Amino acid sequence: MPEDYAPTGRMIEIDGLQVHAHQEGAGPDVILLHGAGGNTRDFTFDLLGRLSGQFRVTAFDRPGLGHTDPLHPNGESPAEQAAVLEAASLRLGLGPAVLVGHSFGGAVALAWALDHPARAAAIVSLAGAAMPWPGGLGPYYELVSSDFGSMFMVPLISAFVPRFVADQTIARIFEPDPVPDGYADHIGIALSLRPDTLRANTRQVNGLKPHIRAMAARYGELRMPIEILHGTADRIVPIEVHSRPLAERLPNVHLTELDGVGHMPHHADPEAAVAAIRRAATRAGLRPAA
């Protein structure tokens, strides 16, 4: 049940909206941004604990997901999400940070760096969405994000999706890598299956492509160090569509390819994720705590 997964961090009010931020550690700032349908628990499962001895780590629930309120019912753009999280970061007193984004969170990190470059000392993309892709996302996202799907399908999905289907979905996200023991219980899948969360997530994902196209036209503005960690077997955000083209376009990008790894590189190879974040911090002149 959703009530079994209470906020683990601080609730920050921004213009009447509640933003959830989980913070641990001390040192230079690292900001973690989760992927589609996720929440801060994706990071508190493992990665955040590996970083908090060297950095002050802040994991945000993105708008409409986890315990952060939606901004509006039309699918929040990466730039809109970045703006409210920038306001929350100011409220928390964060300094220039390494912005770490997984999947959809990678697009938010890029938008944040484009619109608020003083915040982005460096960027780390973990299988992040970065470039326009060919074709669409399939009938599920188109239908569920429609007014009809939002009104009739979302409540049915929320009420009747059994646990084994949720577990199968998690397994597909991790493929070909195994789901870590305890992850499905920790992540709080019930939070992702709430009707309002399903609506927000599907509309964000379905509306992402034009925002990515507009952002890509501005990538030359990104002068900060960028580290990318991406698995070659990722079929959700394919490396050949997103990370390789971005690395070819910008000289400040360092791409680390993980052979045979899928869409969750920070779980499949957490040491490589920590190394990428430390490398980004060092390149940006942020010295991790000893």
C-alpha positions in Angstrom: 0.0 0.0 0.0 1.3 3.6 -0.7 0.9 4.5 3.0 3.6 1.9 3.8 6.2 4.0 1.9 6.2 7.3 3.8 8.6 10.1 2.8 12.1 9.4 4.0 13.4 12.9 3.8 12.2 16.5 4.1 9.2 18.1 2.5 9.9 21.6 1.0 7.1 24.0 0.0 7.7 25.8 -3.3 4.9 28.1 -4.3 2.3 26.0 -2.5 3.7 22.7 -3.9 5.4 20.0 -1.8 8.8 18.7 -3.0 10.4 15.6 -1.3 14.1 15.7 -0.8 16.1 12.9 0.9 19.6 14.1 2.0 22.6 12.4 3.5 26.3 13.0 4.0 28.6 15.9 3.9 31.0 17.4 1.3 30.4 18.8 -2.2 26.9 18.6 -3.4 25.6 15.7 -5.6 21.9 15.8 -6.7 20.2 12.5 -7.8 17.3 12.5 -10.3 15.4 9.3 -10.8 13.9 7.8 -14.0 10.4 7.5 -15.3 7.9 6.0 -12.8 10.5 6.0 -10.0 11.2 7.8 -6.9 14.1 8.5 -4.4 14.0 4.9 -3.2 15.7 3.8 -6.4 18.8 5.6 -5.1 18.4 4.9 -1.3 18.4 1.2 -2.1 22.2 1.3 -2.8 23.9 4.2 -4.6 23.2 7.0 -2.2 24.9 5.1 0.7 28.0 4.6 -1.5 28.2 8.4 -2.0 27.3 9.9 1.3 30.7 9.3 2.9 32.3 11.7 0.4 29.5 14.0 -0.7 26.3 15.8 0.5 23.8 13.8 -1.5 20.3 15.1 -2.2 17.8 12.8 -4.0 14.7 14.5 -5.2 11.3 13.0 -6.1 10.6 14.6 -9.4 7.3 16.5 -9.8 4.3 14.2 -9.9 6.2 11.2 -8.7 7.1 9.8 -5.3 6.0 12.3 -2.7 6.5 15.5 -4.8 3.3 17.2 -6.1 2.6 17.5 -9.8 2.9 21.0 -11.3 -0.1 20.6 -13.6 -2.0 17.8 -15.3 -0.4 18.0 -18.8 2.9 16.3 -18.2 5.7 18.3 -16.7 8.6 19.1 -19.1 12.2 18.6 -18.1 12.7 22.4 -17.9 9.6 22.8 -15.7 10.9 20.1 -13.4 14.3 21.6 -13.3 12.9 25.0 -12.3 11.0 23.7 -9.3 13.9 21.6 -8.2 16.2 24.6 -8.6 14.0 26.5 -6.2 14.0 23.6 -3.8 17.9 23.4 -4.0 18.1 27.1 -3.1 15.8 26.5 -0.1 18.1 23.7 1.0 21.2 25.9 0.6 22.9 23.6 -2.0 25.9 24.9 -3.9 27.2 24.0 -7.3 26.5 20.3 -7.7 27.1 17.2 -9.8 23.7 16.6 -11.4 23.2 12.9 -11.7 20.2 11.7 -13.8 19.0 8.3 -14.6 16.9 7.7 -17.7 14.2 10.5 -17.8 16.2 12.1 -14.9 19.1 12.5 -17.4 16.9 14.7 -19.5 16.0 16.8 -16.4 19.7 17.1 -15.5 20.5 18.4 -19.0 17.6 20.9 -18.9 18.7 22.0 -15.4 22.2 22.6 -16.7 21.0 24.5 -19.7 18.6 26.8 -17.8 20.5 27.1 -14.5 24.2 26.6 -15.4 25.5 28.0 -12.1 24.0 25.0 -10.4 25.6 22.4 -12.7 29.2 22.0 -11.8 29.1 18.8 -13.8 26.6 16.3 -15.2 26.5 12.5 -14.9 24.0 10.7 -17.1 23.1 7.1 -16.1 21.5 5.7 -19.3 19.9 9.1 -19.7 17.5 10.2 -22.4 19.4 12.9 -24.4 18.6 12.8 -28.1 15.5 12.7 -30.3 14.6 9.1 -31.2 13.0 7.7 -34.3 9.3 6.8 -34.2 7.0 6.9 -31.2 6.8 5.1 -27.8 4.0 2.7 -28.7 0.2 2.6 -28.1 0.4 2.2 -24.3 1.8 5.7 -23.7 -0.3 7.3 -26.3 -3.6 5.8 -25.0 -2.9 6.1 -21.3 -1.8 9.7 -21.6 -5.0 10.6 -23.5 -8.0 12.0 -21.7 -9.9 8.7 -22.3 -7.0 6.6 -20.9 -6.5 9.0 -18.0 -10.1 8.8 -17.0 -10.9 5.1 -17.6 -7.7 3.0 -18.0 -5.5 4.5 -15.3 -7.9 3.6 -12.4 -8.2 0.1 -13.7 -4.4 -0.3 -14.0 -3.9 1.1 -10.5 -6.6 -1.1 -8.9 -6.0 -4.4 -10.6 -2.4 -4.8 -11.6 -1.2 -7.8 -9.5 2.1 -8.0 -7.8 3.6 -10.5 -10.2 2.9 -8.2 -13.2 4.7 -5.4 -11.3 7.6 -7.7 -10.6 7.7 -8.7 -14.3 7.8 -5.0 -15.3 10.7 -4.4 -12.9 12.5 -7.4 -14.4 12.1 -6.0 -17.9 13.5 -2.7 -16.9 16.6 -4.4 -15.5 17.1 -6.9 -18.4 19.4 -8.5 -19.1 20.7 -7.9 -15.6 19.1 -9.5 -12.5 17.0 -7.5 -10.2 18.9 -7.1 -6.9 17.5 -9.0 -3.9 15.1 -6.8 -2.0 14.8 -4.1 -4.6 11.2 -4.7 -5.5 10.1 -4.4 -1.9 12.3 -1.4 -1.2 11.3 0.7 -4.3 7.6 1.0 -3.2 5.9 -0.1 -6.4 2.6 1.0 -4.8 3.8 4.6 -5.1 4.2 4.2 -8.8 0.8 2.6 -9.3 -1.3 5.4 -7.7 -3.6 6.9 -10.3 -2.2 10.4 -10.1 1.3 9.1 -10.4 0.5 6.9 -13.4 -1.1 9.9 -15.1 1.8 12.2 -14.4 4.4 9.7 -15.5 2.7 8.6 -18.8 2.1 12.2 -19.8 5.7 13.2 -19.0 7.1 10.3 -21.0 4.7 10.7 -23.9 5.5 14.4 -24.2 9.2 14.2 -23.8 10.4 14.0 -27.4 9.7 17.6 -28.6 11.4 18.9 -25.4 14.5 16.7 -26.1 14.6 18.0 -29.7 14.5 21.6 -28.5 17.2 20.9 -25.8 19.5 19.1 -28.3 19.6 22.3 -30.4 21.2 24.0 -27.3 23.7 21.4 -26.2 26.5 23.5 -27.4 25.8 25.8 -24.4 26.9 23.0 -22.0 30.5 23.7 -21.1 30.7 21.8 -17.8 32.2 18.3 -17.5 29.8 15.5 -18.6 30.2 11.9 -17.7 28.0 9.2 -19.2 27.6 5.7 -18.0 25.5 3.5 -20.3 25.0 -0.2 -21.0 25.4 -1.6 -24.5 22.4 -3.9 -23.9 20.0 -1.1 -22.9 16.9 -1.4 -25.1 14.8 1.2 -23.2 17.1 4.1 -23.8 19.4 2.7 -26.4 23.0 3.8 -26.2 23.3 4.2 -30.0 20.4 6.6 -30.1 21.3 8.7 -27.0 24.7 8.6 -25.4 27.0 7.8 -28.3 25.6 10.7 -30.5 25.9 13.1 -27.5 29.5 12.0 -26.9 30.3 12.6 -30.5 28.7 16.1 -30.5 30.4 17.5 -27.4 34.1 17.4 -26.6 33.5 17.7 -22.8 31.6 14.4 -22.7 33.4 11.2 -21.4 31.4 8.1 -22.2 31.9 4.8 -20.4 30.2 1.9 -22.1 29.3 -1.1 -19.9 29.3 -4.2 -22.2 26.2 -6.3 -21.9 24.6 -4.1 -19.3 20.9 -3.0 -19.5 19.0 0.1 -18.4 20.0 0.2 -14.7 23.8 0.7 -14.8 23.9 2.1 -11.3 22.6 -1.2 -10.0 24.4 -3.5 -12.4 27.8 -1.9 -11.7 27.4 0.6 -8.8 31.2 0.9 -8.5 31.3 2.3 -12.1 28.5 4.7 -11.2 30.4 6.0 -8.1 33.6 6.3 -10.2 31.8 8.4 -12.9 30.4 10.7 -10.2 33.8 11.1 -8.5 35.4 11.7 -11.9 32.8 14.4 -12.7 33.4 16.1 -9.3 37.2 16.0 -9.8 36.9 17.4 -13.3 34.7 20.2 -11.9 37.1 21.0 -9.2 34.9 19.7 -6.4 37.0 17.8 -3.9 35.2 14.8 -2.3 35.4 14.5 1.5 38.2 12.3 2.6 
